[in-house]
Amino acid sequence: MITNKRLTAAAPLLALAVSLTACGDTSAGTGAAPAASSAAPAPASSAPMATDSTTGPAADAPFGTACSAVPASGEGSFTGMADDPVATAASNNPVLSTLVTAVQKAGLADTLNSADGITVFAPTNDAFAKIDKKTLDKVLADKKTLTDILTYHVVPGRKTPADLQSGSFTTLQGGKVTTTGSGEDYKIGDADVVCGNVRTRNATIYIIGTVLMPKK
């Protein structure tokens, strides 16, 4: 009972010491520091697991055969991309350099970067290479056609792999795109997902091996 009374009496003093320390007063006694630090770790350690999707369990990690082509470190790595909005993140990834050129020509970089939660089906450089050069050059020179194609690769909301198992989504272009698959094997229309569930600050990217073409 004596111990409890002493603790009860000391509580206001401890609260005052913690308050002064938070305001930058280094003259508060050293005896208050252990009480403040012993209470802090519990909420601090639990919060990231609940809110930070980039450090979640393995099921939330990128997957697919082409993920090995993504840089292991730096701004173009998965960790680096997670810090940037989607167009900026893609510009740092050499796997997506042709897509980035197309986005810049269409003037869509700011639109994509400012979007609040989207999913991007991002064709690789090899996907664009499947299109003959004459046709690709013509598309890149036609802003309206290019914009239609690129916005057909974007749907509202961050889609998880579970969402893609059997889905039909309205794209920003206005057309519909269907998705199928399970595990680590997914298709967006006729395009294979070669590296999926890549996180950026405002989007989830599924890197695909074929450029999607909207129906006319």
NORSULGI-V764547 format. One record per backbone hydrogen bond with DSSP energy under -1.0 kcal/mol. NH is the residue of the N-H (numbers start at 1). CO is the residue of the C=O. If there is no record, write none. Layout:
# NORSULGI-V764547
nh = [NH:NH]
co = [CO:CO]
This chain:
# NORSULGI-V764547
nh = [5:6:7:8:9:10:11:14:15:16:17:18:19:20:21:22:23:24:25:32:36:37:38:40:44:45:46:47:51:52:55:60:61:63:66:67:69:70:77:81:82:83:84:89:90:91:93:96:97:100:101:102:103:104:105:106:108:112:113:114:118:119:120:121:122:124:125:128:129:131:136:137:138:139:140:141:142:146:147:148:149:150:151:153:154:155:157:164:167:169:171:172:173:177:179:180:181:182:185:187:188:189:191:193:194:195:196:198:200:201:204:205:206:207:208:209]
co = [1:2:3:4:5:6:7:10:11:12:13:14:15:16:17:18:19:21:20:29:32:33:34:36:40:41:42:43:47:48:52:57:58:196:194:64:66:67:74:77:78:80:81:85:86:87:90:93:94:96:97:98:99:100:101:102:103:108:109:110:202:155:204:153:206:208:95:124:125:128:132:133:134:135:136:137:139:142:143:144:145:146:147:150:151:119:117:160:179:177:175:154:151:169:167:187:165:185:182:180:191:178:188:186:207:207:63:205:203:84:118:198:120:195:122:192]
